[in-house]
Amino acid sequence: MPVKVSVIVPVYNPGAYIEDCIASLQRQSLPPDEYEVIYVDDGSTDATPARLDALAAEDPRVRVIHQENSGWSGKPRNVGIEASRGEFVMFVDNDDYLGDEALERMYDYGVAHGADVVVGKMAGRNRGVPVELFRRNHPRATVENAPLIDSLTPHKMFRRAFLDRIGLRFPEGRRRLEDHVFVAEAFLRADNVSVLSDYVCYYHVRRDDASNAGFQRFDPVGYFANLREALDVVERHTEPGPVRDRLFRRWLRVEMVERLRGRRLLVLPDDYRRELFAEIHKVVVERFGPGVAAGLQPTQQVVAALTAADRYDDVVAFAEWEAGVAPKTAPGGVTWDGGTLRIGFTAEYASSGEPMTFPADAARTPLEDTPKDVREAVAWVEAETAARFGQATADLLLRERASAAQYFQPVQLTRETVPVGDGERVRLVLRATAAVDPSALPGDGVWDAVVRVRLGGWTKECRLGPAPRASRPAPHAALVRGRPVLPYWTEPHGNLSLDAGVRGRRLGLGRAEPTDATVSGDRLRALLPLHVPGDTGVRLRLTAGGRSVEVSGTLSPAPGEGRALLTATLPSARARGVWRAALCLAPDAAEPRFTGLPFALRGGRGARGGVVRVVPVPRPGPARRLVRRARRVLAAARHRVTSAGR
């Protein structure tokens, strides 16, 4: 069959970091004969060349090309393009990895919408990735109707015929931002770009030692010379006006202004940040007209204006003021409403830990003149932030702890100005309620609640918390469409997280009392501390002396918050002895898991095969307790050894 996708991986001394990349490419759901993987070894000096050659000998999907070191990723990618046989090419870095269904989903989505470029949702493992772009799917995206320009890394799928038709290849040699030049031109010349946002396709990883090429300190002169090449691409393919200004604004904001703000600037040595500032100043005055900076948020406008005026000391002073600004959240109610978890919270910005205040009667005023000093700059930012309060937003994202995959949750938002003192200043408070459908989460695991607050030029994130221990809402676990979910507060920080697929003791069924269970004839009824939105089928397992029997049961909503009624018909033949009870909440799962209940059933002699009573679960004897303790100690020791080897 023809090859649908050629995956091109430039490789240079990744060491063990390439293993996740290799494994993810071997796990792809796309049939093996429909894709190929081309590793282009750019003169690696570690054991990677031998590792890849052995892989190619075992896997017919894999090809390896060895070449002398070229200095950067541009040439290896170009070599991979020329060697590719696929309808599309997909670029993956050697320390990143793909979601298991990435190639299949991106290819199908691209073909369905006739795309020349397919952008798959990204997750950042300890590094930033675009967020706003992936709020929803964009089957037909352009630089005008979607924030495409925020995603300039090459980790996308490109139609090979499109690249050949326009003659697009990466700049080569020892340089930076070759991906900006390539991707910007692709976006501007493609017949269609499709953005797939409902599945995490690409995991962008920062190495534990931060040795990724993109994290190394760069030479400002060379870096901004390369940046000018990306600006040249925009000028060649756009006319002067709002669209060009909006595209240029991306480089001004991300590559220049943000490098000169807050702690990001202050952690740099003074000599390096002076050199950085000098090169940024040159680009700003050479290439950007007034319409570029005018579209920035207030804080960003101030930094851009001070930079254009060549006022390095004021930029540093403004960064020192901004360094203390951070979002602050306060959790509200956390309650189940049917199968939806409703999470209330407030959010605002604080400075040095104290809520920020702003002028009560502020009006928007263009920044026509550069502020004469930092005091005036701060006053303008405060007034402009208050005047734009109607544009402020607070979003709730659920971020999977292991993979960093994240998803926006629906939020209802109100904005409130809270007078302070004599009323001349106010706090700007965002009140929100998020509606979380746990069944929509793409997988089990721990999902951390993260609040993203946009106000006055600050777009920052923080965990939802901390919640004071005395006032924390304590929602029960819930069973939603066969998935057990536990909202809980982390220790010791008191932030909100969700454990999807929770099982065992964390499920909380052990809080039930034996007196909550009764048997009448052959009917078992038990109240359990669990929220269920409606009648749900479960399985009950009874075990005694190595024998077990399973019966169907039903969980139904019961009066009282977070309570469910378990009903089941017991087997007609009931032997003597103590039968331990365990419950499977997802009986249709591929691997059903049972959780022990805090009561047992004792069978005795009597009519119809025996009388059943509810009794506490028998405690294990001393010998069994000793064996269990030894097993826990051994398991902990193995975990420490495994962790030390990572």
TACOR-V103693 format. One record per backbone hydrogen bond with DSSP energy under -0.5 kcal/mol. CO is the residue of the C=O (numbers start at 1). NH is the residue of the N-H. E is the energy in kcal/mol with one decimal. If there is no record, write none. Layout:
((CO;NH;E) (CO;NH;E))
//
This chain:
((3;87;-1.3) (4;88;-2.1) (5;7;-0.6) (5;36;-2.1) (6;8;-0.6) (6;90;-2.7) (7;9;-0.5) (7;38;-3.6) (8;10;-0.5) (8;92;-2.2) (9;40;-2.4) (10;94;-0.7) (11;42;-3.2) (14;17;-1.7) (15;18;-1.3) (16;19;-1.7) (17;21;-0.6) (18;22;-2.6) (19;23;-2.7) (20;24;-2.3) (21;25;-1.9) (22;26;-1.7) (23;27;-1.2) (25;28;-0.6) (31;34;-2.4) (32;35;-0.8) (34;4;-2.3) (34;5;-1.5) (36;7;-3.1) (37;39;-0.6) (37;63;-2.6) (38;9;-2.7) (38;40;-0.6) (39;41;-0.8) (39;65;-2.8) (40;11;-2.7) (40;42;-0.7) (41;43;-1.3) (41;67;-2.1) (47;51;-1.8) (48;52;-2.7) (49;53;-2.3) (50;54;-2.2) (51;55;-1.7) (52;56;-2.6) (53;57;-1.8) (54;58;-1.0) (55;58;-0.7) (55;59;-2.1) (58;60;-0.5) (59;62;-1.8) (61;37;-2.6) (63;39;-2.6) (65;41;-2.7) (67;43;-0.7) (72;76;-0.6) (73;77;-1.9) (74;78;-2.1) (75;79;-2.8) (76;80;-2.1) (77;81;-2.3) (78;82;-2.2) (79;83;-1.6) (80;84;-1.0) (81;84;-0.9) (87;160;-2.1) (87;161;-0.5) (88;6;-2.6) (89;158;-3.0) (90;8;-3.2) (93;96;-1.7) (97;203;-3.0) (99;102;-1.9) (100;29;-2.2) (101;105;-2.6) (102;106;-2.8) (103;107;-2.5) (104;108;-2.4) (105;109;-2.5) (106;110;-2.6) (107;111;-2.6) (108;112;-2.4) (109;113;-1.4) (110;115;-2.6) (111;114;-1.0) (116;159;-2.8) (117;194;-2.6) (118;120;-0.6) (118;157;-2.5) (119;196;-2.8) (121;201;-1.9) (121;202;-2.1) (123;125;-0.6) (123;204;-3.0) (124;126;-1.1) (125;206;-2.4) (131;134;-1.2) (132;135;-1.5) (138;141;-0.5) (138;195;-2.8) (141;193;-0.9) (142;146;-1.3) (142;148;-0.5) (146;148;-2.1) (147;150;-1.6) (148;151;-2.8) (150;152;-0.6) (154;91;-0.5) (154;156;-2.9) (156;91;-1.6) (156;158;-0.5) (157;118;-2.9) (158;89;-2.9) (159;163;-1.9) (160;164;-2.3) (161;165;-2.6) (162;166;-2.0) (163;167;-0.6) (163;168;-2.3) (167;169;-0.5) (173;175;-1.0) (177;181;-1.6) (178;182;-1.8) (179;183;-3.1) (180;184;-2.2) (181;185;-1.4) (182;186;-2.0) (183;187;-2.8) (184;188;-2.0) (185;189;-1.6) (186;190;-1.6) (192;116;-2.6) (192;117;-1.3) (193;141;-3.4) (194;119;-3.0) (194;196;-0.5) (195;138;-2.5) (195;197;-0.7) (196;121;-1.8) (199;121;-0.6) (199;201;-0.8) (201;99;-2.2) (202;123;-2.4) (202;204;-0.7) (203;97;-1.6) (203;205;-0.6) (204;125;-3.3) (205;207;-0.6) (207;210;-1.9) (212;215;-1.5) (213;216;-1.5) (218;220;-0.7) (219;223;-2.7) (220;224;-2.4) (221;225;-1.3) (222;226;-2.1) (223;227;-1.9) (224;228;-1.5) (225;229;-0.8) (226;230;-1.1) (227;231;-1.9) (228;232;-2.2) (229;233;-1.6) (230;234;-1.7) (231;235;-2.2) (232;236;-2.1) (233;237;-1.3) (234;238;-0.7) (239;244;-0.6) (241;245;-2.5) (242;246;-2.5) (243;247;-2.2) (244;248;-3.0) (245;249;-2.2) (246;250;-0.8) (247;250;-1.1) (247;251;-0.8) (248;251;-0.6) (248;252;-2.1) (249;253;-2.9) (250;254;-2.9) (251;255;-1.2) (251;256;-0.7) (252;256;-0.6) (252;257;-3.4) (253;258;-2.4) (256;259;-0.5) (256;260;-0.7) (257;260;-1.6) (258;261;-1.0) (261;264;-0.7) (261;265;-1.0) (262;265;-1.1) (262;266;-2.0) (263;267;-2.1) (265;268;-1.6) (269;273;-2.6) (270;274;-1.9) (271;275;-1.7) (272;276;-2.7) (273;277;-2.7) (274;278;-2.3) (275;279;-1.9) (276;280;-2.2) (277;281;-2.8) (278;282;-1.7) (279;283;-1.8) (280;284;-2.5) (281;285;-2.2) (282;286;-2.0) (283;287;-2.7) (283;288;-0.5) (284;288;-1.4) (287;289;-0.6) (289;292;-1.5) (289;293;-0.8) (290;294;-1.6) (291;295;-0.6) (292;295;-0.9) (293;296;-2.0) (297;301;-2.6) (298;302;-1.9) (299;303;-1.8) (300;304;-2.5) (301;305;-2.6) (302;306;-2.7) (303;307;-2.2) (304;308;-2.6) (305;309;-1.8) (306;311;-2.5) (307;310;-1.8) (310;312;-0.9) (311;315;-1.8) (312;316;-2.2) (313;317;-2.3) (314;318;-2.6) (315;319;-2.1) (316;320;-2.1) (317;321;-1.7) (318;322;-2.5) (319;323;-1.9) (321;324;-1.0) (322;325;-2.2) (324;352;-2.6) (324;353;-0.5) (326;350;-3.0) (328;348;-2.0) (330;346;-2.0) (333;344;-3.1) (335;342;-3.1) (337;340;-1.7) (340;337;-3.2) (340;342;-0.7) (341;343;-0.6) (341;436;-2.7) (342;335;-2.2) (342;344;-0.5) (343;434;-3.0) (344;332;-3.9) (345;432;-2.8) (346;330;-2.1) (347;430;-3.0) (348;328;-3.1) (349;356;-2.7) (350;326;-2.4) (351;354;-1.8) (354;351;-3.1) (358;426;-2.7) (360;362;-0.7) (366;368;-1.7) (373;377;-1.9) (374;378;-2.9) (375;379;-2.1) (376;380;-2.2) (377;381;-2.3) (378;382;-2.6) (379;383;-2.2) (380;384;-2.7) (381;385;-2.6) (382;386;-2.1) (383;387;-2.2) (384;388;-1.6) (386;389;-1.3) (388;391;-2.8) (389;392;-1.5) (393;454;-2.6) (395;397;-0.5) (395;452;-2.5) (396;409;-2.3) (397;399;-0.6) (397;450;-2.9) (398;400;-0.5) (398;407;-1.7) (399;448;-2.9) (400;404;-2.8) (405;400;-3.3) (407;398;-2.2) (409;396;-0.5) (410;435;-2.3) (411;413;-0.5) (412;433;-1.9) (414;431;-2.8) (416;418;-0.6) (416;429;-2.9) (417;419;-0.6) (418;427;-2.6) (420;423;-1.8) (420;425;-0.8) (424;360;-2.6) (425;420;-2.5) (426;358;-2.5) (427;418;-2.5) (427;429;-0.8) (429;416;-3.0) (429;431;-0.5) (430;347;-2.2) (431;414;-2.7) (432;345;-2.4) (433;412;-2.4) (434;343;-2.4) (434;436;-0.6) (435;410;-0.6) (435;437;-0.5) (436;341;-2.8) (436;438;-0.8) (437;440;-2.0) (438;441;-1.3) (445;447;-0.5) (445;500;-2.8) (446;401;-3.1) (446;448;-0.5) (447;498;-2.8) (448;399;-2.6) (448;450;-0.6) (449;464;-2.2) (450;397;-3.2) (451;453;-0.6) (451;462;-1.9) (452;395;-2.6) (452;454;-0.5) (453;455;-0.6) (453;460;-1.9) (454;393;-1.8) (455;458;-2.2) (456;299;-1.0) (457;459;-0.5) (458;455;-2.6) (460;453;-2.8) (462;451;-3.2) (463;465;-1.0) (464;496;-2.5) (465;329;-0.6) (466;468;-0.6) (468;471;-1.2) (468;472;-0.6) (469;472;-0.9) (477;531;-2.8) (478;480;-0.6) (478;485;-2.9) (479;481;-0.6) (479;533;-0.7) (480;483;-1.7) (482;484;-0.6) (483;480;-2.5) (484;501;-3.1) (484;502;-1.1) (485;478;-2.7) (485;487;-0.5) (486;499;-2.6) (488;497;-2.4) (490;494;-2.1) (494;467;-2.0) (495;490;-3.0) (496;449;-2.2) (497;488;-2.7) (498;447;-3.3) (498;500;-0.8) (499;486;-1.9) (499;502;-0.9) (500;445;-2.4) (503;506;-0.8) (504;507;-1.4) (505;508;-1.8) (508;511;-1.8) (509;512;-1.7) (513;516;-2.5) (514;517;-1.6) (516;527;-1.8) (518;525;-2.6) (520;523;-1.9) (522;524;-0.5) (522;570;-3.2) (523;520;-2.4) (524;568;-1.7) (525;518;-3.0) (526;566;-3.4) (528;530;-2.0) (528;564;-2.5) (531;479;-2.7) (536;555;-2.9) (538;553;-2.4) (539;584;-2.9) (540;551;-2.4) (541;582;-2.1) (542;549;-2.1) (543;580;-2.9) (544;547;-2.3) (547;544;-2.7) (549;542;-2.9) (551;540;-3.1) (552;569;-0.7) (553;538;-2.2) (554;567;-2.3) (555;536;-2.4) (556;565;-3.1) (560;563;-0.9) (563;558;-2.1) (564;528;-3.0) (564;566;-0.6) (565;556;-1.9) (565;567;-0.5) (566;526;-2.2) (567;554;-2.4) (568;524;-3.0) (568;570;-0.6) (572;574;-0.8) (573;575;-0.6) (577;579;-0.6) (577;603;-2.8) (578;580;-0.6) (579;601;-2.6) (580;543;-2.2) (581;597;-2.9) (582;541;-3.1) (583;585;-0.6) (583;595;-2.7) (584;539;-1.9) (586;589;-1.9) (589;592;-0.6) (593;585;-0.5) (595;583;-2.9) (598;617;-0.5) (599;581;-0.9) (600;615;-2.7) (601;579;-3.6) (601;603;-0.6) (602;613;-2.0) (603;577;-1.6) (604;611;-1.3) (606;609;-0.8) (607;610;-1.6) (611;604;-2.0) (613;602;-3.0) (615;600;-3.3) (621;625;-2.4) (622;626;-2.1) (623;627;-2.1) (624;628;-2.5) (625;629;-2.2) (626;630;-2.1) (627;631;-2.2) (628;632;-2.1) (629;633;-2.2) (630;634;-2.4) (631;635;-2.5) (632;636;-2.4) (633;637;-2.1) (634;638;-2.5) (635;639;-2.2) (636;640;-2.0) (637;641;-2.1) (638;642;-2.5) (639;643;-2.7) (640;644;-2.1) (641;645;-1.2) (643;646;-1.2))
//
